[in-house]
Amino acid sequence: MTQEKKYRGVVVPMTTPVLEDGRLDVAAVERIIGFFAQGGVSPLLMGTTGEGNSVSQHDGLLLVQTAVKARGSASTMLIYSGLTGNCLSEQLAQAEAYTQAGADVIVATLPTYYALTPSQMEHYYLTLADNIRGPLMLYNILATTHMSIPVDVISRLADHPNIVGLKDSERDLDRMAQCIELARGRQDFAYFCGWAAQSAHSLELGGDGIVPSTGNYVPQMFSQLYEAAISGDMATAQRLQAETDAIAKIYQAGRTLGQSLAALKVMMSTKGLCQPWMLMPLTRLSAEEEEEITKLIH
């Protein structure tokens, strides 16, 4: 029997709940983590869905501390913490603070101001991996960094003892298959699909986990999708894929990425999880749009 990997399952890129003045809504963080625990999923804090690049260092640490405390006895829940910014020394300090606060994995995108060569990307991640204590996961997201980490670079980075996996949000089926094959059969490196619409397909190919933003609203459905897929019940997995895709359209269709995140918070607000305030430069939707979303989900 093949041993299960440590890093697997459903990791939801958690929205960052804030108050009207932009401060972290600590009580909402506690509610969302409790909701995730009931749904059997783990959170990725300060990812793209969590407006990571807009979260202050102070609130970032508070967010990790609050999530770790709220996790409590949910021992299967791991806390994945996003690393933001372009200054390496500040990133290393953030990673150390998050690890000390109890984050289980540090998840890092590429710095985004300069276009980087493949060798620069590799050097960046090796420098991070050599200088942080917590496990490091690579995060590839072409839509926001405007760069794609080449598969051959990922293959070499996967051999570093402190690099434990890849979260890949690039919408490329051939690349997905290559990355899943790269991670297949090795216990020290996991593949997580960040393209929610391909969750079931990626698991059928042998992926280790999924990272769906719609899991903020229906975490249990993605837990059920994951369990069905890994048990070979692809009919159930594909049914749940179609159902979660339909939910995703409510907040994504016809909107920019930033607008869709505001709409997702509106949906979460109907469950009493958070308020629909956003961090600058993003803003709330209009009252009319918020009302329309509320009508759609009811």
BAFI-262019 format. One record per residue (C-alpha): residue in three letters; residue number from 0; x, y, z. Coordinates in steps of 0.25 Angstrom, whole numbers. Example, Ala and Ser with C-alpha at 12.3 -4.5 7.8 and 13.67 -1.06 7.14 Angstrom:
REM BAFI-262019
<site type="ala" seq="0" c1="49" c2="-18" c3="31"/>
<site type="ser" seq="1" c1="55" c2="-4" c3="29"/>
REM end
This chain:
REM BAFI-262019
<site type="met" seq="0" c1="0" c2="0" c3="0"/>
<site type="thr" seq="1" c1="5" c2="14" c3="-4"/>
<site type="gln" seq="2" c1="8" c2="23" c3="8"/>
<site type="glu" seq="3" c1="-1" c2="35" c3="7"/>
<site type="lys" seq="4" c1="6" c2="48" c3="5"/>
<site type="lys" seq="5" c1="7" c2="58" c3="17"/>
<site type="tyr" seq="6" c1="2" c2="70" c3="8"/>
<site type="arg" seq="7" c1="-11" c2="66" c3="1"/>
<site type="gly" seq="8" c1="-26" c2="68" c3="1"/>
<site type="val" seq="9" c1="-33" c2="81" c3="0"/>
<site type="val" seq="10" c1="-27" c2="95" c3="3"/>
<site type="val" seq="11" c1="-36" c2="106" c3="1"/>
<site type="pro" seq="12" c1="-30" c2="120" c3="-2"/>
<site type="met" seq="13" c1="-36" c2="127" c3="9"/>
<site type="thr" seq="14" c1="-42" c2="141" c3="7"/>
<site type="thr" seq="15" c1="-36" c2="151" c3="17"/>
<site type="pro" seq="16" c1="-48" c2="157" c3="25"/>
<site type="val" seq="17" c1="-46" c2="172" c3="28"/>
<site type="leu" seq="18" c1="-54" c2="183" c3="35"/>
<site type="glu" seq="19" c1="-59" c2="196" c3="28"/>
<site type="asp" seq="20" c1="-46" c2="203" c3="32"/>
<site type="gly" seq="21" c1="-37" c2="192" c3="26"/>
<site type="arg" seq="22" c1="-33" c2="185" c3="39"/>
<site type="leu" seq="23" c1="-33" c2="170" c3="40"/>
<site type="asp" seq="24" c1="-47" c2="165" c3="45"/>
<site type="val" seq="25" c1="-41" c2="155" c3="55"/>
<site type="ala" seq="26" c1="-55" c2="150" c3="59"/>
<site type="ala" seq="27" c1="-58" c2="147" c3="45"/>
<site type="val" seq="28" c1="-45" c2="139" c3="43"/>
<site type="glu" seq="29" c1="-49" c2="130" c3="55"/>
<site type="arg" seq="30" c1="-62" c2="128" c3="49"/>
<site type="ile" seq="31" c1="-56" c2="124" c3="35"/>
<site type="ile" seq="32" c1="-46" c2="115" c3="41"/>
<site type="gly" seq="33" c1="-57" c2="108" c3="49"/>
<site type="phe" seq="34" c1="-65" c2="107" c3="36"/>
<site type="phe" seq="35" c1="-53" c2="101" c3="29"/>
<site type="ala" seq="36" c1="-51" c2="91" c3="40"/>
<site type="gln" seq="37" c1="-65" c2="86" c3="39"/>
<site type="gly" seq="38" c1="-63" c2="85" c3="24"/>
<site type="gly" seq="39" c1="-51" c2="77" c3="26"/>
<site type="val" seq="40" c1="-42" c2="86" c3="18"/>
<site type="ser" seq="41" c1="-29" c2="94" c3="21"/>
<site type="pro" seq="42" c1="-27" c2="109" c3="19"/>
<site type="leu" seq="43" c1="-17" c2="116" c3="10"/>
<site type="leu" seq="44" c1="-15" c2="130" c3="16"/>
<site type="met" seq="45" c1="-11" c2="142" c3="8"/>
<site type="gly" seq="46" c1="-12" c2="135" c3="-6"/>
<site type="thr" seq="47" c1="-18" c2="142" c3="-18"/>
<site type="thr" seq="48" c1="-32" c2="140" c3="-13"/>
<site type="gly" seq="49" c1="-27" c2="146" c3="1"/>
<site type="glu" seq="50" c1="-23" c2="159" c3="-5"/>
<site type="gly" seq="51" c1="-9" c2="155" c3="0"/>
<site type="asn" seq="52" c1="-1" c2="166" c3="-6"/>
<site type="ser" seq="53" c1="-10" c2="176" c3="1"/>
<site type="val" seq="54" c1="-9" c2="171" c3="15"/>
<site type="ser" seq="55" c1="0" c2="178" c3="24"/>
<site type="gln" seq="56" c1="12" c2="171" c3="31"/>
<site type="his" seq="57" c1="5" c2="174" c3="44"/>
<site type="asp" seq="58" c1="-9" c2="168" c3="40"/>
<site type="gly" seq="59" c1="-2" c2="157" c3="33"/>
<site type="leu" seq="60" c1="4" c2="152" c3="45"/>
<site type="leu" seq="61" c1="-9" c2="154" c3="53"/>
<site type="leu" seq="62" c1="-16" c2="146" c3="42"/>
<site type="val" seq="63" c1="-7" c2="134" c3="44"/>
<site type="gln" seq="64" c1="-7" c2="135" c3="59"/>
<site type="thr" seq="65" c1="-22" c2="136" c3="59"/>
<site type="ala" seq="66" c1="-24" c2="124" c3="49"/>
<site type="val" seq="67" c1="-14" c2="115" c3="57"/>
<site type="lys" seq="68" c1="-21" c2="118" c3="70"/>
<site type="ala" seq="69" c1="-35" c2="116" c3="64"/>
<site type="arg" seq="70" c1="-31" c2="103" c3="58"/>
<site type="gly" seq="71" c1="-30" c2="97" c3="72"/>
<site type="ser" seq="72" c1="-32" c2="82" c3="72"/>
<site type="ala" seq="73" c1="-34" c2="81" c3="57"/>
<site type="ser" seq="74" c1="-22" c2="73" c3="56"/>
<site type="thr" seq="75" c1="-23" c2="70" c3="42"/>
<site type="met" seq="76" c1="-24" c2="84" c3="38"/>
<site type="leu" seq="77" c1="-11" c2="90" c3="33"/>
<site type="ile" seq="78" c1="-8" c2="105" c3="32"/>
<site type="tyr" seq="79" c1="-2" c2="109" c3="18"/>
<site type="ser" seq="80" c1="3" c2="123" c3="19"/>
<site type="gly" seq="81" c1="5" c2="132" c3="6"/>
<site type="leu" seq="82" c1="18" c2="140" c3="5"/>
<site type="thr" seq="83" c1="16" c2="153" c3="-1"/>
<site type="gly" seq="84" c1="25" c2="165" c3="-6"/>
<site type="asn" seq="85" c1="37" c2="167" c3="-14"/>
<site type="cys" seq="86" c1="48" c2="170" c3="-3"/>
<site type="leu" seq="87" c1="55" c2="157" c3="0"/>
<site type="ser" seq="88" c1="60" c2="161" c3="14"/>
<site type="glu" seq="89" c1="45" c2="165" c3="18"/>
<site type="gln" seq="90" c1="40" c2="152" c3="12"/>
<site type="leu" seq="91" c1="50" c2="144" c3="20"/>
<site type="ala" seq="92" c1="46" c2="151" c3="33"/>
<site type="gln" seq="93" c1="31" c2="149" c3="29"/>
<site type="ala" seq="94" c1="34" c2="134" c3="27"/>
<site type="glu" seq="95" c1="41" c2="133" c3="40"/>
<site type="ala" seq="96" c1="30" c2="140" c3="48"/>
<site type="tyr" seq="97" c1="19" c2="132" c3="41"/>
<site type="thr" seq="98" c1="26" c2="119" c3="45"/>
<site type="gln" seq="99" c1="28" c2="123" c3="59"/>
<site type="ala" seq="100" c1="13" c2="126" c3="60"/>
<site type="gly" seq="101" c1="10" c2="112" c3="56"/>
<site type="ala" seq="102" c1="9" c2="112" c3="40"/>
<site type="asp" seq="103" c1="11" c2="98" c3="35"/>
<site type="val" seq="104" c1="15" c2="102" c3="21"/>
<site type="ile" seq="105" c1="20" c2="115" c3="14"/>
<site type="val" seq="106" c1="15" c2="117" c3="0"/>
<site type="ala" seq="107" c1="22" c2="127" c3="-9"/>
<site type="thr" seq="108" c1="19" c2="133" c3="-22"/>
<site type="leu" seq="109" c1="30" c2="139" c3="-31"/>
<site type="pro" seq="110" c1="33" c2="154" c3="-28"/>
<site type="thr" seq="111" c1="26" c2="162" c3="-38"/>
<site type="tyr" seq="112" c1="32" c2="175" c3="-42"/>
<site type="tyr" seq="113" c1="43" c2="170" c3="-51"/>
<site type="ala" seq="114" c1="42" c2="159" c3="-62"/>
<site type="leu" seq="115" c1="51" c2="148" c3="-58"/>
<site type="thr" seq="116" c1="59" c2="138" c3="-65"/>
<site type="pro" seq="117" c1="57" c2="123" c3="-62"/>
<site type="ser" seq="118" c1="71" c2="123" c3="-55"/>
<site type="gln" seq="119" c1="66" c2="135" c3="-47"/>
<site type="met" seq="120" c1="53" c2="128" c3="-43"/>
<site type="glu" seq="121" c1="61" c2="116" c3="-39"/>
<site type="his" seq="122" c1="71" c2="124" c3="-31"/>
<site type="tyr" seq="123" c1="60" c2="132" c3="-24"/>
<site type="tyr" seq="124" c1="53" c2="119" c3="-19"/>
<site type="leu" seq="125" c1="66" c2="112" c3="-15"/>
<site type="thr" seq="126" c1="70" c2="124" c3="-7"/>
<site type="leu" seq="127" c1="57" c2="124" c3="0"/>
<site type="ala" seq="128" c1="57" c2="109" c3="3"/>
<site type="asp" seq="129" c1="72" c2="110" c3="8"/>
<site type="asn" seq="130" c1="68" c2="121" c3="18"/>
<site type="ile" seq="131" c1="54" c2="118" c3="24"/>
<site type="arg" seq="132" c1="51" c2="108" c3="35"/>
<site type="gly" seq="133" c1="37" c2="104" c3="30"/>
<site type="pro" seq="134" c1="34" c2="95" c3="18"/>
<site type="leu" seq="135" c1="33" c2="103" c3="5"/>
<site type="met" seq="136" c1="23" c2="101" c3="-6"/>
<site type="leu" seq="137" c1="24" c2="107" c3="-20"/>
<site type="tyr" seq="138" c1="13" c2="115" c3="-25"/>
<site type="asn" seq="139" c1="11" c2="117" c3="-40"/>
<site type="ile" seq="140" c1="1" c2="127" c3="-44"/>
<site type="leu" seq="141" c1="3" c2="133" c3="-58"/>
<site type="ala" seq="142" c1="-10" c2="142" c3="-57"/>
<site type="thr" seq="143" c1="-4" c2="151" c3="-46"/>
<site type="thr" seq="144" c1="11" c2="149" c3="-47"/>
<site type="his" seq="145" c1="11" c2="149" c3="-63"/>
<site type="met" seq="146" c1="22" c2="139" c3="-62"/>
<site type="ser" seq="147" c1="21" c2="124" c3="-63"/>
<site type="ile" seq="148" c1="31" c2="115" c3="-55"/>
<site type="pro" seq="149" c1="37" c2="105" c3="-65"/>
<site type="val" seq="150" c1="34" c2="90" c3="-62"/>
<site type="asp" seq="151" c1="49" c2="87" c3="-63"/>
<site type="val" seq="152" c1="52" c2="98" c3="-53"/>
<site type="ile" seq="153" c1="41" c2="92" c3="-44"/>
<site type="ser" seq="154" c1="47" c2="78" c3="-46"/>
<site type="arg" seq="155" c1="60" c2="82" c3="-41"/>
<site type="leu" seq="156" c1="54" c2="90" c3="-29"/>
<site type="ala" seq="157" c1="46" c2="78" c3="-25"/>
<site type="asp" seq="158" c1="59" c2="71" c3="-21"/>
<site type="his" seq="159" c1="62" c2="82" c3="-10"/>
<site type="pro" seq="160" c1="59" c2="75" c3="3"/>
<site type="asn" seq="161" c1="51" c2="88" c3="8"/>
<site type="ile" seq="162" c1="42" c2="89" c3="-4"/>
<site type="val" seq="163" c1="30" c2="80" c3="-2"/>
<site type="gly" seq="164" c1="21" c2="83" c3="-13"/>
<site type="leu" seq="165" c1="15" c2="92" c3="-24"/>
<site type="lys" seq="166" c1="2" c2="100" c3="-25"/>
<site type="asp" seq="167" c1="0" c2="102" c3="-40"/>
<site type="ser" seq="168" c1="-12" c2="111" c3="-44"/>
<site type="glu" seq="169" c1="-7" c2="112" c3="-59"/>
<site type="arg" seq="170" c1="-18" c2="108" c3="-69"/>
<site type="asp" seq="171" c1="-11" c2="98" c3="-77"/>
<site type="leu" seq="172" c1="-15" c2="84" c3="-78"/>
<site type="asp" seq="173" c1="-2" c2="79" c3="-84"/>
<site type="arg" seq="174" c1="6" c2="86" c3="-73"/>
<site type="met" seq="175" c1="-3" c2="80" c3="-62"/>
<site type="ala" seq="176" c1="-1" c2="66" c3="-67"/>
<site type="gln" seq="177" c1="14" c2="68" c3="-67"/>
<site type="cys" seq="178" c1="14" c2="74" c3="-53"/>
<site type="ile" seq="179" c1="6" c2="63" c3="-47"/>
<site type="glu" seq="180" c1="15" c2="53" c3="-54"/>
<site type="leu" seq="181" c1="27" c2="60" c3="-48"/>
<site type="ala" seq="182" c1="21" c2="58" c3="-34"/>
<site type="arg" seq="183" c1="15" c2="44" c3="-36"/>
<site type="gly" seq="184" c1="22" c2="33" c3="-28"/>
<site type="arg" seq="185" c1="30" c2="42" c3="-19"/>
<site type="gln" seq="186" c1="27" c2="45" c3="-4"/>
<site type="asp" seq="187" c1="35" c2="58" c3="-3"/>
<site type="phe" seq="188" c1="27" c2="66" c3="-13"/>
<site type="ala" seq="189" c1="12" c2="69" c3="-16"/>
<site type="tyr" seq="190" c1="4" c2="75" c3="-27"/>
<site type="phe" seq="191" c1="-8" c2="84" c3="-24"/>
<site type="cys" seq="192" c1="-17" c2="88" c3="-35"/>
<site type="gly" seq="193" c1="-20" c2="103" c3="-33"/>
<site type="trp" seq="194" c1="-30" c2="103" c3="-46"/>
<site type="ala" seq="195" c1="-43" c2="100" c3="-39"/>
<site type="ala" seq="196" c1="-50" c2="96" c3="-51"/>
<site type="gln" seq="197" c1="-40" c2="84" c3="-53"/>
<site type="ser" seq="198" c1="-41" c2="79" c3="-39"/>
<site type="ala" seq="199" c1="-47" c2="66" c3="-42"/>
<site type="his" seq="200" c1="-39" c2="64" c3="-55"/>
<site type="ser" seq="201" c1="-25" c2="67" c3="-47"/>
<site type="leu" seq="202" c1="-29" c2="57" c3="-36"/>
<site type="glu" seq="203" c1="-32" c2="46" c3="-47"/>
<site type="leu" seq="204" c1="-19" c2="48" c3="-53"/>
<site type="gly" seq="205" c1="-12" c2="46" c3="-39"/>
<site type="gly" seq="206" c1="-11" c2="60" c3="-33"/>
<site type="asp" seq="207" c1="-10" c2="61" c3="-18"/>
<site type="gly" seq="208" c1="-19" c2="73" c3="-15"/>
<site type="ile" seq="209" c1="-27" c2="84" c3="-20"/>
<site type="val" seq="210" c1="-28" c2="99" c3="-16"/>
<site type="pro" seq="211" c1="-42" c2="104" c3="-20"/>
<site type="ser" seq="212" c1="-46" c2="118" c3="-16"/>
<site type="thr" seq="213" c1="-61" c2="114" c3="-17"/>
<site type="gly" seq="214" c1="-57" c2="105" c3="-5"/>
<site type="asn" seq="215" c1="-59" c2="118" c3="3"/>
<site type="tyr" seq="216" c1="-74" c2="117" c3="1"/>
<site type="val" seq="217" c1="-76" c2="101" c3="0"/>
<site type="pro" seq="218" c1="-63" c2="95" c3="6"/>
<site type="gln" seq="219" c1="-71" c2="82" c3="9"/>
<site type="met" seq="220" c1="-74" c2="80" c3="-6"/>
<site type="phe" seq="221" c1="-60" c2="80" c3="-9"/>
<site type="ser" seq="222" c1="-56" c2="70" c3="2"/>
<site type="gln" seq="223" c1="-67" c2="61" c3="-4"/>
<site type="leu" seq="224" c1="-61" c2="63" c3="-18"/>
<site type="tyr" seq="225" c1="-47" c2="60" c3="-13"/>
<site type="glu" seq="226" c1="-51" c2="47" c3="-6"/>
<site type="ala" seq="227" c1="-59" c2="43" c3="-18"/>
<site type="ala" seq="228" c1="-48" c2="45" c3="-27"/>
<site type="ile" seq="229" c1="-37" c2="38" c3="-19"/>
<site type="ser" seq="230" c1="-46" c2="26" c3="-17"/>
<site type="gly" seq="231" c1="-49" c2="25" c3="-32"/>
<site type="asp" seq="232" c1="-63" c2="29" c3="-32"/>
<site type="met" seq="233" c1="-62" c2="39" c3="-43"/>
<site type="ala" seq="234" c1="-76" c2="40" c3="-46"/>
<site type="thr" seq="235" c1="-79" c2="46" c3="-33"/>
<site type="ala" seq="236" c1="-66" c2="55" c3="-34"/>
<site type="gln" seq="237" c1="-71" c2="60" c3="-48"/>
<site type="arg" seq="238" c1="-85" c2="63" c3="-42"/>
<site type="leu" seq="239" c1="-79" c2="71" c3="-31"/>
<site type="gln" seq="240" c1="-69" c2="78" c3="-41"/>
<site type="ala" seq="241" c1="-81" c2="82" c3="-49"/>
<site type="glu" seq="242" c1="-89" c2="87" c3="-37"/>
<site type="thr" seq="243" c1="-77" c2="95" c3="-31"/>
<site type="asp" seq="244" c1="-74" c2="101" c3="-45"/>
<site type="ala" seq="245" c1="-88" c2="106" c3="-45"/>
<site type="ile" seq="246" c1="-86" c2="113" c3="-32"/>
<site type="ala" seq="247" c1="-73" c2="119" c3="-36"/>
<site type="lys" seq="248" c1="-80" c2="126" c3="-48"/>
<site type="ile" seq="249" c1="-89" c2="133" c3="-38"/>
<site type="tyr" seq="250" c1="-77" c2="142" c3="-34"/>
<site type="gln" seq="251" c1="-67" c2="140" c3="-45"/>
<site type="ala" seq="252" c1="-75" c2="142" c3="-58"/>
<site type="gly" seq="253" c1="-73" c2="155" c3="-65"/>
<site type="arg" seq="254" c1="-64" c2="161" c3="-54"/>
<site type="thr" seq="255" c1="-49" c2="164" c3="-53"/>
<site type="leu" seq="256" c1="-42" c2="155" c3="-43"/>
<site type="gly" seq="257" c1="-43" c2="166" c3="-32"/>
<site type="gln" seq="258" c1="-57" c2="168" c3="-34"/>
<site type="ser" seq="259" c1="-60" c2="153" c3="-33"/>
<site type="leu" seq="260" c1="-53" c2="153" c3="-20"/>
<site type="ala" seq="261" c1="-62" c2="164" c3="-15"/>
<site type="ala" seq="262" c1="-74" c2="156" c3="-20"/>
<site type="leu" seq="263" c1="-69" c2="144" c3="-13"/>
<site type="lys" seq="264" c1="-69" c2="152" c3="0"/>
<site type="val" seq="265" c1="-83" c2="156" c3="-2"/>
<site type="met" seq="266" c1="-87" c2="141" c3="-3"/>
<site type="met" seq="267" c1="-79" c2="138" c3="9"/>
<site type="ser" seq="268" c1="-86" c2="149" c3="17"/>
<site type="thr" seq="269" c1="-100" c2="143" c3="14"/>
<site type="lys" seq="270" c1="-95" c2="131" c3="23"/>
<site type="gly" seq="271" c1="-90" c2="141" c3="34"/>
<site type="leu" seq="272" c1="-75" c2="138" c3="31"/>
<site type="cys" seq="273" c1="-70" c2="152" c3="28"/>
<site type="gln" seq="274" c1="-74" c2="166" c3="23"/>
<site type="pro" seq="275" c1="-71" c2="169" c3="8"/>
<site type="trp" seq="276" c1="-61" c2="180" c3="11"/>
<site type="met" seq="277" c1="-48" c2="179" c3="2"/>
<site type="leu" seq="278" c1="-34" c2="184" c3="4"/>
<site type="met" seq="279" c1="-29" c2="195" c3="-5"/>
<site type="pro" seq="280" c1="-27" c2="196" c3="-17"/>
<site type="leu" seq="281" c1="-39" c2="187" c3="-18"/>
<site type="thr" seq="282" c1="-53" c2="192" c3="-14"/>
<site type="arg" seq="283" c1="-67" c2="186" c3="-11"/>
<site type="leu" seq="284" c1="-77" c2="184" c3="-22"/>
<site type="ser" seq="285" c1="-89" c2="194" c3="-23"/>
<site type="ala" seq="286" c1="-101" c2="192" c3="-14"/>
<site type="glu" seq="287" c1="-109" c2="187" c3="-27"/>
<site type="glu" seq="288" c1="-98" c2="177" c3="-30"/>
<site type="glu" seq="289" c1="-98" c2="172" c3="-16"/>
<site type="glu" seq="290" c1="-113" c2="170" c3="-16"/>
<site type="glu" seq="291" c1="-113" c2="163" c3="-29"/>
<site type="ile" seq="292" c1="-103" c2="153" c3="-24"/>
<site type="thr" seq="293" c1="-111" c2="151" c3="-11"/>
<site type="lys" seq="294" c1="-123" c2="148" c3="-19"/>
<site type="leu" seq="295" c1="-116" c2="138" c3="-28"/>
<site type="ile" seq="296" c1="-111" c2="129" c3="-17"/>
<site type="his" seq="297" c1="-124" c2="129" c3="-10"/>
REM end
